[in-house]
Amino acid sequence: MPTATVSSKGQITLPAELMRAMKLKAGDKLLVELIGDQLVIMPKPASWVDHFVGSMKGTYGKTPEEVDAYVASLRAGPERGQWLDEFWIAYYSDESTKRVVDQLMCEQDFMASAHTLSRKGQVPQLPEGDIENILEKRLNGWVRRLQGEGTVEHFLVTEVVAEIKKRQALAS
């Protein structure tokens, strides 16, 4: 088994045979993680998406039909109905929450930052911190968080959007 020595500066030099086997070159980035009492070192992927593509293959079924059947069974389960019931309770029991959801429904892709929401429609009466609290805590599970460089946007889960549209259509 190849060995490496830790220098006084906490640096290690990887043995040449490992460098060749891993196709590493000078300047490549490595991820280092402590798992139990062992260090695990692996190359940092150029793209996390490419790295994980296909990693869940077969988990929910081996064919598209099996995957569709699995998803349908989850959607038909009693937990899903309860999940939506809890959303409607949150929506109708708090006027501020209702205003935030209604404004998200007006946004492109049903997505906006708390900062954007604080300046639009019925929501400006609410402080930005209150909007953030509603999005992060009150609507947790029905609103997802998307963090970019310097921005945090929130978007309504697709199934919630569909339920709201269905109720709006019935009301008109």
N, CA and C atoms as a LAMMPS dump frame, in Angstrom:
ITEM: TIMESTEP
0
ITEM: NUMBER OF ATOMS
516
ITEM: BOX BOUNDS ff ff ff
-5.0000000000000000e+02 5.0000000000000000e+02
-5.0000000000000000e+02 5.0000000000000000e+02
-5.0000000000000000e+02 5.0000000000000000e+02
ITEM: ATOMS id mol type element x y z
1 1 1 N 0.858 -1.171 0
2 1 2 C 0 0 0
3 1 3 C 0.903 1.232 0
4 2 1 N 0.679 2.163 -0.926
5 2 2 C 1.502 3.379 -0.972
6 2 3 C 1.303 4.218 0.292
7 3 1 N 2.326 4.935 0.698
8 3 2 C 2.225 5.803 1.874
9 3 3 C 2.642 7.218 1.505
10 4 1 N 2.175 8.163 2.302
11 4 2 C 2.544 9.573 2.16
12 4 3 C 2.913 10.075 3.541
13 5 1 N 3.808 11.048 3.588
14 5 2 C 4.246 11.615 4.857
15 5 3 C 3.718 13.034 4.969
16 6 1 N 3.242 13.389 6.154
17 6 2 C 2.754 14.741 6.401
18 6 3 C 3.954 15.616 6.754
19 7 1 N 4.091 16.757 6.05
20 7 2 C 5.207 17.669 6.314
21 7 3 C 4.899 18.532 7.53
22 8 1 N 5.883 19.298 7.957
23 8 2 C 5.689 20.193 9.101
24 8 3 C 4.643 21.269 8.802
25 9 1 N 4.344 21.506 7.523
26 9 2 C 3.332 22.497 7.124
27 9 3 C 1.961 21.836 6.902
28 10 1 N 1.842 20.537 7.246
29 10 2 C 0.565 19.842 7.075
30 10 3 C 0.299 19.427 5.648
31 11 1 N 1.325 19.406 4.806
32 11 2 C 1.155 19.042 3.399
33 11 3 C 1.553 17.588 3.188
34 12 1 N 0.923 16.956 2.189
35 12 2 C 1.332 15.608 1.816
36 12 3 C 1.636 15.595 0.327
37 13 1 N 2.502 14.688 -0.069
38 13 2 C 2.786 14.46 -1.479
39 13 3 C 2.237 13.089 -1.806
40 14 1 N 1.39 13.033 -2.801
41 14 2 C 0.798 11.759 -3.183
42 14 3 C 1.815 10.942 -3.978
43 15 1 N 1.9 9.655 -3.727
44 15 2 C 2.811 8.803 -4.501
45 15 3 C 2.455 8.839 -5.989
46 16 1 N 3.487 8.758 -6.826
47 16 2 C 3.317 8.862 -8.28
48 16 3 C 2.337 7.817 -8.805
49 17 1 N 2.374 6.599 -8.258
50 17 2 C 1.476 5.552 -8.765
51 17 3 C 0.008 5.907 -8.523
52 18 1 N -0.29 6.596 -7.402
53 18 2 C -1.668 7.043 -7.143
54 18 3 C -2.044 8.192 -8.075
55 19 1 N -1.096 9.087 -8.297
56 19 2 C -1.356 10.216 -9.224
57 19 3 C -1.729 9.676 -10.609
58 20 1 N -0.961 8.693 -11.092
59 20 2 C -1.24 8.099 -12.409
60 20 3 C -2.578 7.366 -12.401
61 21 1 N -2.821 6.567 -11.366
62 21 2 C -4.058 5.784 -11.299
63 21 3 C -5.29 6.681 -11.277
64 22 1 N -5.182 7.831 -10.586
65 22 2 C -6.312 8.759 -10.48
66 22 3 C -6.323 9.796 -11.603
67 23 1 N -5.306 9.747 -12.475
68 23 2 C -5.175 10.714 -13.579
69 23 3 C -5.143 12.143 -13.05
70 24 1 N -4.394 12.348 -11.969
71 24 2 C -4.253 13.672 -11.357
72 24 3 C -3.021 14.366 -11.899
73 25 1 N -3.108 15.701 -11.932
74 25 2 C -1.941 16.497 -12.322
75 25 3 C -1.807 17.663 -11.353
76 26 1 N -0.665 18.31 -11.372
77 26 2 C -0.42 19.432 -10.469
78 26 3 C -1.517 20.484 -10.633
79 27 1 N -2.032 20.971 -9.526
80 27 2 C -3.062 22.012 -9.547
81 27 3 C -4.478 21.477 -9.469
82 28 1 N -4.677 20.154 -9.664
83 28 2 C -6.024 19.591 -9.544
84 28 3 C -6.527 19.782 -8.114
85 29 1 N -7.812 20.006 -7.965
86 29 2 C -8.426 20.167 -6.645
87 29 3 C -8.888 18.797 -6.139
88 30 1 N -8.691 18.587 -4.839
89 30 2 C -9.107 17.342 -4.204
90 30 3 C -10.06 17.663 -3.06
91 31 1 N -11.013 16.775 -2.845
92 31 2 C -11.904 16.879 -1.694
93 31 3 C -11.346 15.962 -0.617
94 32 1 N -11.312 16.442 0.614
95 32 2 C -10.792 15.658 1.727
96 32 3 C -11.859 15.633 2.808
97 33 1 N -12.207 14.429 3.261
98 33 2 C -13.231 14.303 4.285
99 33 3 C -12.773 13.299 5.332
100 34 1 N -13.076 13.611 6.573
101 34 2 C -12.788 12.7 7.672
102 34 3 C -14.03 11.864 7.922
103 35 1 N -13.918 10.561 7.711
104 35 2 C -15.028 9.639 7.956
105 35 3 C -14.554 8.675 9.028
106 36 1 N -15.132 8.821 10.218
107 36 2 C -14.664 8.042 11.362
108 36 3 C -13.249 8.482 11.708
109 37 1 N -12.322 7.558 11.621
110 37 2 C -10.922 7.911 11.89
111 37 3 C -10.075 7.802 10.625
112 38 1 N -10.739 7.893 9.444
113 38 2 C -10.016 7.774 8.181
114 38 3 C -10.221 9.011 7.32
115 39 1 N -9.15 9.421 6.619
116 39 2 C -9.238 10.498 5.639
117 39 3 C -9.62 9.893 4.3
118 40 1 N -10.587 10.485 3.648
119 40 2 C -10.978 10.059 2.308
120 40 3 C -10.64 11.207 1.37
121 41 1 N -9.854 10.913 0.343
122 41 2 C -9.429 11.937 -0.613
123 41 3 C -9.934 11.513 -1.989
124 42 1 N -10.594 12.454 -2.664
125 42 2 C -11.079 12.166 -4.018
126 42 3 C -10.986 13.428 -4.864
127 43 1 N -10.844 13.262 -6.173
128 43 2 C -10.79 14.442 -7.044
129 43 3 C -12.101 15.217 -6.985
130 44 1 N -12.016 16.533 -7.013
131 44 2 C -13.214 17.367 -7.058
132 44 3 C -13.742 17.339 -8.486
133 45 1 N -15.005 16.962 -8.666
134 45 2 C -15.557 16.904 -10.032
135 45 3 C -15.618 18.293 -10.669
136 46 1 N -15.413 18.339 -11.965
137 46 2 C -15.534 19.609 -12.697
138 46 3 C -16.981 20.094 -12.643
139 47 1 N -17.912 19.153 -12.655
140 47 2 C -19.336 19.479 -12.594
141 47 3 C -20.016 18.483 -11.664
142 48 1 N -20.679 18.999 -10.632
143 48 2 C -21.397 18.112 -9.718
144 48 3 C -22.561 17.444 -10.418
145 49 1 N -23.173 18.13 -11.361
146 49 2 C -24.294 17.537 -12.096
147 49 3 C -23.806 16.314 -12.864
148 50 1 N -22.704 16.482 -13.635
149 50 2 C -22.171 15.347 -14.386
150 50 3 C -21.735 14.221 -13.45
151 51 1 N -21.205 14.591 -12.306
152 51 2 C -20.734 13.607 -11.339
153 51 3 C -21.876 12.723 -10.83
154 52 1 N -23.049 13.323 -10.59
155 52 2 C -24.152 12.57 -9.999
156 52 3 C -25.139 12.016 -11.022
157 53 1 N -25.015 12.404 -12.293
158 53 2 C -25.939 11.898 -13.313
159 53 3 C -25.879 10.373 -13.323
160 54 1 N -27.04 9.767 -13.211
161 54 2 C -27.126 8.317 -13.259
162 54 3 C -26.881 7.616 -11.934
163 55 1 N -26.52 8.363 -10.899
164 55 2 C -26.179 7.718 -9.628
165 55 3 C -27.397 7.089 -8.939
166 56 1 N -28.582 7.523 -9.276
167 56 2 C -29.795 6.979 -8.656
168 56 3 C -30.506 5.987 -9.568
169 57 1 N -29.867 5.647 -10.685
170 57 2 C -30.494 4.753 -11.665
171 57 3 C -30.904 3.448 -10.993
172 58 1 N -32.141 3.068 -11.191
173 58 2 C -32.651 1.822 -10.652
174 58 3 C -33.201 1.925 -9.237
175 59 1 N -33.001 3.046 -8.578
176 59 2 C -33.452 3.18 -7.196
177 59 3 C -34.969 3.102 -7.085
178 60 1 N -35.669 3.73 -8.004
179 60 2 C -37.13 3.78 -7.936
180 60 3 C -37.796 2.897 -8.983
181 61 1 N -37.013 2.107 -9.661
182 61 2 C -37.515 1.203 -10.677
183 61 3 C -36.507 1.058 -11.802
184 62 1 N -36.605 -0.024 -12.536
185 62 2 C -35.641 -0.273 -13.608
186 62 3 C -36.131 0.222 -14.966
187 63 1 N -37.435 0.413 -15.106
188 63 2 C -37.991 0.884 -16.377
189 63 3 C -38.774 2.169 -16.109
190 64 1 N -39.01 2.958 -17.151
191 64 2 C -39.835 4.168 -16.963
192 64 3 C -41.214 3.85 -16.383
193 65 1 N -41.776 2.708 -16.752
194 65 2 C -43.085 2.325 -16.243
195 65 3 C -43.036 2.064 -14.737
196 66 1 N -41.955 1.395 -14.275
197 66 2 C -41.795 1.13 -12.844
198 66 3 C -41.619 2.432 -12.06
199 67 1 N -40.841 3.359 -12.624
200 67 2 C -40.644 4.655 -11.964
201 67 3 C -41.965 5.406 -11.902
202 68 1 N -42.714 5.425 -13.004
203 68 2 C -44.015 6.102 -13.019
204 68 3 C -44.965 5.486 -11.991
205 69 1 N -44.965 4.164 -11.879
206 69 2 C -45.832 3.48 -10.906
207 69 3 C -45.421 3.862 -9.48
208 70 1 N -44.133 3.955 -9.237
209 70 2 C -43.643 4.33 -7.899
210 70 3 C -44.094 5.748 -7.555
211 71 1 N -43.904 6.686 -8.48
212 71 2 C -44.306 8.079 -8.251
213 71 3 C -45.813 8.169 -8.053
214 72 1 N -46.578 7.45 -8.862
215 72 2 C -48.04 7.467 -8.722
216 72 3 C -48.46 6.933 -7.36
217 73 1 N -47.764 5.91 -6.859
218 73 2 C -48.133 5.367 -5.549
219 73 3 C -47.866 6.389 -4.442
220 74 1 N -46.793 7.153 -4.576
221 74 2 C -46.519 8.197 -3.581
222 74 3 C -47.565 9.304 -3.631
223 75 1 N -47.931 9.701 -4.835
224 75 2 C -48.919 10.775 -4.982
225 75 3 C -50.299 10.346 -4.507
226 76 1 N -50.594 9.06 -4.596
227 76 2 C -51.905 8.567 -4.185
228 76 3 C -51.978 8.3 -2.69
229 77 1 N -50.849 8.318 -2.024
230 77 2 C -50.81 7.997 -0.601
231 77 3 C -51.494 9.046 0.256
232 78 1 N -51.925 8.659 1.441
233 78 2 C -52.632 9.592 2.334
234 78 3 C -51.744 10.742 2.807
235 79 1 N -50.432 10.519 2.832
236 79 2 C -49.523 11.577 3.278
237 79 3 C -49.596 12.796 2.356
238 80 1 N -49.775 12.543 1.054
239 80 2 C -49.814 13.637 0.086
240 80 3 C -51.045 14.51 0.324
241 81 1 N -52.177 13.877 0.57
242 81 2 C -53.392 14.638 0.854
243 81 3 C -53.252 15.441 2.13
244 82 1 N -52.631 14.844 3.13
245 82 2 C -52.408 15.544 4.394
246 82 3 C -51.463 16.723 4.184
247 83 1 N -50.441 16.529 3.361
248 83 2 C -49.468 17.573 3.052
249 83 3 C -50.174 18.784 2.432
250 84 1 N -51.088 18.519 1.494
251 84 2 C -51.829 19.61 0.858
252 84 3 C -52.827 20.242 1.826
253 85 1 N -53.469 19.427 2.66
254 85 2 C -54.383 19.975 3.665
255 85 3 C -53.646 20.94 4.589
256 86 1 N -52.448 20.573 5.001
257 86 2 C -51.649 21.434 5.882
258 86 3 C -51.285 22.743 5.183
259 87 1 N -51.026 22.658 3.864
260 87 2 C -50.751 23.894 3.114
261 87 3 C -51.962 24.823 3.167
262 88 1 N -53.158 24.272 2.889
263 88 2 C -54.36 25.111 2.867
264 88 3 C -54.645 25.706 4.239
265 89 1 N -54.363 24.987 5.297
266 89 2 C -54.541 25.535 6.652
267 89 3 C -53.602 26.72 6.845
268 90 1 N -52.33 26.566 6.445
269 90 2 C -51.365 27.667 6.564
270 90 3 C -51.792 28.854 5.699
271 91 1 N -52.276 28.568 4.505
272 91 2 C -52.673 29.605 3.545
273 91 3 C -53.859 30.417 4.066
274 92 1 N -54.903 29.731 4.544
275 92 2 C -56.112 30.431 4.95
276 92 3 C -56.086 30.95 6.384
277 93 1 N -55.177 30.455 7.21
278 93 2 C -55.181 30.871 8.618
279 93 3 C -54.336 32.106 8.896
280 94 1 N -53.552 32.55 7.921
281 94 2 C -52.683 33.703 8.158
282 94 3 C -52.688 34.595 6.918
283 95 1 N -53.204 35.804 7.07
284 95 2 C -53.339 36.726 5.934
285 95 3 C -51.994 37.056 5.295
286 96 1 N -50.942 37.22 6.097
287 96 2 C -49.614 37.535 5.548
288 96 3 C -49.091 36.387 4.686
289 97 1 N -49.292 35.17 5.154
290 97 2 C -48.866 33.998 4.384
291 97 3 C -49.629 33.938 3.068
292 98 1 N -50.926 34.2 3.123
293 98 2 C -51.752 34.184 1.913
294 98 3 C -51.256 35.225 0.911
295 99 1 N -50.911 36.421 1.41
296 99 2 C -50.437 37.476 0.502
297 99 3 C -49.109 37.1 -0.159
298 100 1 N -48.214 36.466 0.606
299 100 2 C -46.924 36.057 0.041
300 100 3 C -47.136 34.989 -1.037
301 101 1 N -47.975 33.997 -0.762
302 101 2 C -48.253 32.946 -1.741
303 101 3 C -48.924 33.539 -2.978
304 102 1 N -49.915 34.396 -2.778
305 102 2 C -50.613 35.004 -3.913
306 102 3 C -49.652 35.808 -4.786
307 103 1 N -48.704 36.5 -4.162
308 103 2 C -47.74 37.272 -4.953
309 103 3 C -46.79 36.334 -5.703
310 104 1 N -46.356 35.233 -5.061
311 104 2 C -45.51 34.262 -5.772
312 104 3 C -46.246 33.698 -6.981
313 105 1 N -47.556 33.515 -6.86
314 105 2 C -48.35 33.009 -7.991
315 105 3 C -48.331 33.98 -9.166
316 106 1 N -48.072 35.26 -8.911
317 106 2 C -48.04 36.271 -9.97
318 106 3 C -46.654 36.405 -10.603
319 107 1 N -45.646 35.808 -9.979
320 107 2 C -44.269 35.95 -10.456
321 107 3 C -43.958 34.939 -11.555
322 108 1 N -43.011 35.316 -12.428
323 108 2 C -42.561 34.397 -13.469
324 108 3 C -41.956 33.165 -12.808
325 109 1 N -42.343 31.987 -13.274
326 109 2 C -41.892 30.699 -12.721
327 109 3 C -42.257 30.553 -11.249
328 110 1 N -43.186 31.38 -10.759
329 110 2 C -43.651 31.318 -9.369
330 110 3 C -42.47 31.431 -8.403
331 111 1 N -41.506 32.312 -8.757
332 111 2 C -40.266 32.429 -8.011
333 111 3 C -39.892 33.898 -7.832
334 112 1 N -39.41 34.236 -6.606
335 112 2 C -38.934 35.591 -6.333
336 112 3 C -38.164 35.581 -5.018
337 113 1 N -37.383 36.622 -4.826
338 113 2 C -36.677 36.792 -3.551
339 113 3 C -37.594 37.538 -2.585
340 114 1 N -37.283 37.458 -1.302
341 114 2 C -38.05 38.214 -0.3
342 114 3 C -37.951 39.701 -0.601
343 115 1 N -36.784 40.132 -1.066
344 115 2 C -36.571 41.543 -1.401
345 115 3 C -37.533 41.969 -2.521
346 116 1 N -37.63 41.147 -3.558
347 116 2 C -38.536 41.457 -4.669
348 116 3 C -39.988 41.464 -4.193
349 117 1 N -40.353 40.463 -3.41
350 117 2 C -41.736 40.38 -2.928
351 117 3 C -42.111 41.563 -2.049
352 118 1 N -41.137 42.097 -1.306
353 118 2 C -41.433 43.2 -0.394
354 118 3 C -41.792 44.481 -1.146
355 119 1 N -41.595 44.501 -2.443
356 119 2 C -41.869 45.7 -3.229
357 119 3 C -43.002 45.526 -4.236
358 120 1 N -43.695 44.401 -4.178
359 120 2 C -44.7 44.125 -5.201
360 120 3 C -46.071 43.838 -4.605
361 121 1 N -47.093 44.082 -5.413
362 121 2 C -48.463 43.677 -5.113
363 121 3 C -48.942 44.022 -3.717
364 122 1 N -49.481 43.027 -3.032
365 122 2 C -50.067 43.228 -1.705
366 122 3 C -49.036 43.081 -0.592
367 123 1 N -47.808 42.699 -0.932
368 123 2 C -46.829 42.338 0.086
369 123 3 C -46.044 43.52 0.657
370 124 1 N -45.965 44.704 0.018
371 124 2 C -45.116 45.766 0.574
372 124 3 C -45.449 46.182 2
373 125 1 N -46.648 45.878 2.463
374 125 2 C -46.994 46.237 3.832
375 125 3 C -46.225 45.396 4.845
376 126 1 N -45.611 44.317 4.399
377 126 2 C -44.862 43.434 5.298
378 126 3 C -43.369 43.753 5.247
379 127 1 N -42.704 43.795 6.39
380 127 2 C -41.243 43.973 6.385
381 127 3 C -40.569 42.791 5.696
382 128 1 N -39.443 43.056 5.028
383 128 2 C -38.732 42.017 4.288
384 128 3 C -38.377 40.833 5.196
385 129 1 N -38.01 41.1 6.441
386 129 2 C -37.679 40.028 7.389
387 129 3 C -38.864 39.127 7.673
388 130 1 N -40.065 39.72 7.728
389 130 2 C -41.273 38.917 7.94
390 130 3 C -41.547 38.021 6.733
391 131 1 N -41.327 38.572 5.552
392 131 2 C -41.525 37.794 4.324
393 131 3 C -40.552 36.624 4.303
394 132 1 N -39.292 36.896 4.626
395 132 2 C -38.274 35.844 4.676
396 132 3 C -38.675 34.756 5.674
397 133 1 N -39.179 35.155 6.829
398 133 2 C -39.62 34.212 7.855
399 133 3 C -40.785 33.353 7.354
400 134 1 N -41.725 33.971 6.664
401 134 2 C -42.86 33.227 6.106
402 134 3 C -42.363 32.2 5.091
403 135 1 N -41.457 32.629 4.209
404 135 2 C -40.944 31.741 3.168
405 135 3 C -40.127 30.593 3.748
406 136 1 N -39.295 30.901 4.734
407 136 2 C -38.367 29.902 5.282
408 136 3 C -39.025 28.979 6.311
409 137 1 N -39.956 29.514 7.101
410 137 2 C -40.501 28.719 8.207
411 137 3 C -41.952 28.325 7.985
412 138 1 N -42.799 29.302 7.748
413 138 2 C -44.231 29.027 7.642
414 138 3 C -44.55 28.176 6.409
415 139 1 N -43.857 28.469 5.288
416 139 2 C -44.135 27.758 4.041
417 139 3 C -43.089 26.684 3.727
418 140 1 N -42.278 26.337 4.709
419 140 2 C -41.248 25.322 4.507
420 140 3 C -41.901 24.014 4.059
421 141 1 N -41.448 23.474 2.954
422 141 2 C -42.038 22.258 2.402
423 141 3 C -42.908 22.536 1.193
424 142 1 N -43.511 23.696 1.141
425 142 2 C -44.346 24.075 -0.006
426 142 3 C -43.62 25.088 -0.882
427 143 1 N -42.603 25.704 -0.325
428 143 2 C -41.764 26.652 -1.055
429 143 3 C -40.338 26.133 -0.973
430 144 1 N -39.639 26.13 -2.088
431 144 2 C -38.25 25.686 -2.111
432 144 3 C -37.334 26.904 -2.225
433 145 1 N -36.134 26.732 -1.743
434 145 2 C -35.128 27.799 -1.724
435 145 3 C -34.099 27.509 -2.815
436 146 1 N -33.792 28.522 -3.607
437 146 2 C -32.786 28.412 -4.655
438 146 3 C -31.761 29.509 -4.41
439 147 1 N -30.543 29.105 -4.064
440 147 2 C -29.515 30.082 -3.723
441 147 3 C -28.542 30.219 -4.876
442 148 1 N -28.366 31.451 -5.335
443 148 2 C -27.396 31.75 -6.372
444 148 3 C -26.29 32.599 -5.778
445 149 1 N -25.503 33.195 -6.631
446 149 2 C -24.425 34.059 -6.148
447 149 3 C -25.027 35.36 -5.622
448 150 1 N -25.062 35.491 -4.303
449 150 2 C -25.55 36.719 -3.681
450 150 3 C -27.061 36.868 -3.653
451 151 1 N -27.795 35.88 -4.152
452 151 2 C -29.257 35.976 -4.137
453 151 3 C -29.867 34.692 -3.591
454 152 1 N -31.006 34.837 -2.965
455 152 2 C -31.796 33.688 -2.526
456 152 3 C -33.196 33.904 -3.066
457 153 1 N -33.632 32.99 -3.901
458 153 2 C -34.983 33.064 -4.441
459 153 3 C -35.782 31.897 -3.876
460 154 1 N -37.084 32.087 -3.793
461 154 2 C -37.979 31.051 -3.308
462 154 3 C -39.009 30.771 -4.39
463 155 1 N -39.363 29.498 -4.562
464 155 2 C -40.385 29.164 -5.555
465 155 3 C -41.361 28.154 -4.987
466 156 1 N -42.597 28.284 -5.432
467 156 2 C -43.652 27.369 -5.003
468 156 3 C -43.456 26.005 -5.657
469 157 1 N -43.666 24.954 -4.888
470 157 2 C -43.595 23.594 -5.402
471 157 3 C -44.669 23.429 -6.476
472 158 1 N -44.33 22.733 -7.539
473 158 2 C -45.215 22.576 -8.699
474 158 3 C -46.599 22.07 -8.312
475 159 1 N -46.661 21.112 -7.411
476 159 2 C -47.967 20.561 -7.021
477 159 3 C -48.827 21.593 -6.306
478 160 1 N -48.206 22.476 -5.539
479 160 2 C -48.948 23.545 -4.862
480 160 3 C -49.499 24.522 -5.901
481 161 1 N -48.671 24.864 -6.882
482 161 2 C -49.116 25.762 -7.959
483 161 3 C -50.336 25.147 -8.658
484 162 1 N -50.264 23.856 -8.971
485 162 2 C -51.375 23.184 -9.659
486 162 3 C -52.644 23.21 -8.806
487 163 1 N -52.511 22.983 -7.502
488 163 2 C -53.677 23.005 -6.61
489 163 3 C -54.292 24.402 -6.527
490 164 1 N -53.443 25.418 -6.447
491 164 2 C -53.959 26.794 -6.388
492 164 3 C -54.683 27.13 -7.682
493 165 1 N -54.086 26.776 -8.825
494 165 2 C -54.738 27.05 -10.11
495 165 3 C -56.069 26.317 -10.216
496 166 1 N -56.105 25.083 -9.716
497 166 2 C -57.346 24.3 -9.763
498 166 3 C -58.424 25.008 -8.939
499 167 1 N -58.091 25.487 -7.762
500 167 2 C -59.066 26.187 -6.9
501 167 3 C -59.479 27.512 -7.533
502 168 1 N -58.528 28.205 -8.173
503 168 2 C -58.869 29.478 -8.824
504 168 3 C -59.837 29.231 -9.975
505 169 1 N -59.616 28.151 -10.721
506 169 2 C -60.506 27.821 -11.85
507 169 3 C -61.904 27.466 -11.346
508 170 1 N -61.985 26.751 -10.254
509 170 2 C -63.293 26.393 -9.694
510 170 3 C -64.046 27.618 -9.179
511 171 1 N -63.285 28.592 -8.661
512 171 2 C -63.891 29.793 -8.097
513 171 3 C -64.435 30.726 -9.177
514 172 1 N -63.888 30.611 -10.405
515 172 2 C -64.34 31.55 -11.452
516 172 3 C -65.38 30.965 -12.339
